[in-house]
Amino acid sequence: MLERVDFRETQREALRADVLAGLTGARKTLPSRWLYDDRGSELFEEITQLPEYYPTRTETSILRTHAGDMARFCGARAVLIEYGAGAGVKTEILLGALESPALYVPVDIAGDFLVTAAERIEQRFPYIEIRPVVADFTDDFDLPADLPKLPPRVAFFPGSTIGNLAPRDAVDLLARMRGHVGADGKAIVGVDLRKDIATLVAAYDDAAGVTAAFNLNLLARINRELDADFDLGRFAHEARWSEAKSAIEMHLVSLADQTVFVGGRRISFAEGETIHTEDSRKYDLTGFARLAEKAGWRVAETWIDPGRLFAVLGLA
């Protein structure tokens, strides 16, 4: 039975606070972290298999091609700390290449989904100790106090999730990682690169409607956990490009004038009004290097696919 550290008891109140603050502002927003309950995590894994969604298969190819180099970069007996672990499929590639990894610490906000993924990884790598931590990695949290203190500790953040964060929040997370791994630690981070807008929009608005279901699931979660009464049939998913932010924005568009009961409050929506639920920022290599430097990192290694769609960066 896997031991896990669980910070979920505070999450429902945090959800309520975020929802009420986000939906009563001048422009309605919801933090993207709340997209990833257990059902949202399942839907995201479906998204990663879609033909339009290039990031997962491209990053996976990079990891498979360069796993040996990444293992040498990490060093022997590494403690691997993964932020937003999800299903852990890409993690298996890196774990399989590492020399005698000492410990794997997956961190994710979706507790049941996290434990299921950790149990699968434990079956494949029975010689690696696994310590799941249920926490929101975008907030400060403590790692288990009894983790090995000696380096190497390596932060692993694949999947271009860094692009979901505003630049200040991305710097804060990278600084949190630096604090977790120490001055001698390292990090491996996936970064989605700028490219043509048609490819980007298609990746976040697939023909099968899985991304739409993923986005709308956020309203279903609010209904379930905060006793809200969103009618999901009266909202629609929309993906749009923002040149100013170099980001794909995801929105939920109100299809009518309506009022919704949420967390003890009545929230009015005009037809066409949107809830902004996620940004997916796209970087160039120079811009991301500057961002990392603000958090105390330097880019030591760059692994990139032949089409230059995606990069995996080794930070030291």
N, C-alpha and C positions, 0 to 999 in steps of 0.2 A: 504494500500500500504506500503510495507516494505521500510524503510529508509536504504540506504546502503552507505558505504564509498568506493570509487572506485579509485584505483591507476593505472588503465589500460593505461592511456595516455602515460606513459613512457615505457610500455612493448614492443611495437613493435621495438623501437630503441634498447632496451636491447636484444631482439631476434636477430636482425641483427648483433649486436656486438658479441654475443655469437656464432652465426652460422659461421661468417667469421673467428673468432679466432679459433674455434674448427675444421673447415674444412681445414685450411691452416697450421695446425701444423704438426709435424713429424708423429704423430698418430692421425687420425681423430676421434674427439669426439663431442658429443652434450650433453648439460646438460639435465638430465632427467626431470627437471621441465617443459620443453617445450612439453613433451608428453601430458600434460593435458590441451588441449583446450577443447571446449565443446564436440566435437566428441571423443577426446581421453578419456574424463571423462566418456562418455557413454560406450565406449568399455571397459574401466576398470571395470565398474559396471557389464558388461557381464562376464568378466574374473572371478569376485568374485563368480559367480554362477557355474563355471565349476567344473566337478568332480575332475580334477587334482589339482585344486587350493584349498589346505587345509587351508591356513591362515585365510580366512574370516569366514568360518563356525566354525573353532576351536576357534577363538577369540570371535565370537558371543556366542558360548556355554559358554565360561568362563564368559563373561559379564552377561549372563542370570543367571548363577549359583551363581555369587558373587555380583550381583547388589546391594543388601542390604548392604553388607560390604563396597562396594565402596562408596555408599551414605553416610554411617557413616564416612568414611575416609574424604570425601569432606566437610561435615558439612552442616548445614541449611543455607538457603538464599545464596547459592553459585552463583557466576558469573562464568559461564562455557565458556572458550575460546577454541575453537577447531581449530587446525592447519591442513590445507588440508582437509576441511570438506567433500568434495565429496557429495554423496547422503545423508549422515547423518543417515543411517539406524541403525548403532550401537549406534549413539548418542541418538536415541529415547529410547533405553534400559536404558541408564544412566539417561537421563532426567526424564523418568518415575519413577525412583527409588529415585531421589533427593528429599529432604524435602524443599518445597517452594523455588525452584530456582529463583533467582532474575533476571537473564539475561542470554541469550545465544548469544555468539558472534562467528559465524562461519567465518573462514578465508579461502579463496580459490582463486586460480589464474584464474579459469574459471568462469567468472562473471555471464553469463546467467544461466549456470548449477547451480551455487551457489544459485541464487535467486529462481530458481524453487524448489530446495531442501528446502530452508528456508521457502518458502510459504507452502510447504507440512507439515513441522514441526509446523508451526504456526497454521495450521488447527487442528492438533492433540493436541497441547498444547496452546490453545488461551490465557491462563493466564500467559504465559511466554513472556516477551519482547524479541524480536530478533533483533540484529543489525548486518547484514552481512557486512563483510569487504572484498573487492576484492583486494587482494595483493598477492605477492609472499612471502610466509612465510620463505623462505630460505634467504631472504634479510631483512635488518632492515626495519621496518615499525612501524608507530605509531598507537596505538589504539585510538578510539574516546575519546576526552579529557573529555567528560562528563560521562564516565562510573563510576559506584560506586567505591569510593576509599577504602572503608572498606573491610577487608577480610570477608569471604573467597573468594579468586579468585583461580580458578582451571584451569590449562592447560590440555587439552585433546588431545592426539595424538595417536589414534588407528591405526590399519592396518599395522603395521611393517614398515611404511614409513621412520622411523628413519634409517632403513637399506639401504635406497637409497642414504644416505649421506656418504661422506668420514668421517673418524673419527674426523678430525678437524672441519668440517662443522657441524657434529652432536653435538659436544661440543658447537659450536657457537649458534646453534639453542636452545639447552637446556639452555644456558645462556640467550638467548633472552626471552625464556619462563619465566625464573626466574625473569628477569627484568619486564616482563608484570604482573606477579602475585604478586611480592613483596616477601620480606624475609619470611613472614608468609604464603605465598601461597603454593599450592600443585600442583602435576601433576599426570596424569594417562597416561601411555605410553605402547603401544603394541610392543612387541619384538619377532621376529621370531627366533627360536632356531636352532642350528646346528642339522643335522640329515643325513640320508643316501642320497648320491648324486643322485641316480635314482629318488627318490621322489622329490628332489629339481628341477632337470632339467625338469621333466614332468610338474611341476607347472608353469614353464615359457616357455613351448613349447607345448601347448595343441594340442590334435589331431584335434580339430575343426578349428584351425587356428585363433582363436580370438586374442591371444597374438601377433601373426604375424601381424594381421591387426592393432592392437594398436601401434606396433612399426613402421610400415610403414606409419601410419597416420602422424607421425612427418614430413616425407618428403612432404606429401600432405599439411600440414600446412605451411611449408616453401615455397612451390609453391604458395600458396594462399596469404600469407602475405608479402612475399619478392619478388614476381614475378620471382621465380626460375622455372627451367624446368626439375626437376627430373622425370625420367620415372620409376614409381614404379614397373613396371614389370621387371626392370633390377636390382632389389635389392631383397634380401631374408633375412628373420629373422633368427637369430641363438641365442640359449642360451647355455652358457658354464659355467662350474664350475672353479673358481680360488681358489685353496687351499691357496695360499699366502695371499689373501684378505679375505678368508672365505666368498666368495660371488658368487652368480650367476651373470654373466655378460650378458647383452643383446647387440647384435650387428646387424647391417644391412650390409650384405655382397654384394659387387658389383659383379654381374654375368658376367661382361665383362669389357674390357678396354673402358672407356667412359669419356666424359667431360660434366660437368653440369654448367649452368649459374646460379649463386646465388648472389643476392645483388650487382650486377654490376661487379662481378668477375667470371672468368672461373676457375672451380675446376676440376682437373683431378683425375680419379680413375683407378687403375689397377684392372684387374680381380682378385677376391679373397680378395681385400683390404676391410677393414671393417670400419664402423662408430660405435664407442662404445657409446651406448645411455643410459645405466643404469647399476648400480650395485645394487644388493639386498644382503646386508651383513646379515650374520646369526651369532648370538651371543651366548655365554654361559653366565649364570647369573653373574658369577664373573667378566667377562670382561665388561659387560654392567655396573655393579655397579661402576667399576673403571672409566668408561667413564663419568657417571653421576656425580661422585664426582668432576671431573675437572670443571664442570659447576656450582658447588655449591649446588648439591643435594645429598641426601642419599636415598637409597632404604628402605622405611619404611614398605611396604607391597608387597607380591608376590602372585599372583593368577595364577595357572597353570593347564593345562588340564591333565587328567590321563596318556595320552601317551607322555607327555612332549614334545609336538611339538611346543608349543607357550606359551608365558608368558605375562601377563598384570601386570605392576609394578606400585605401588603407591610411588611417590617420595615426599619427604618433606625437 
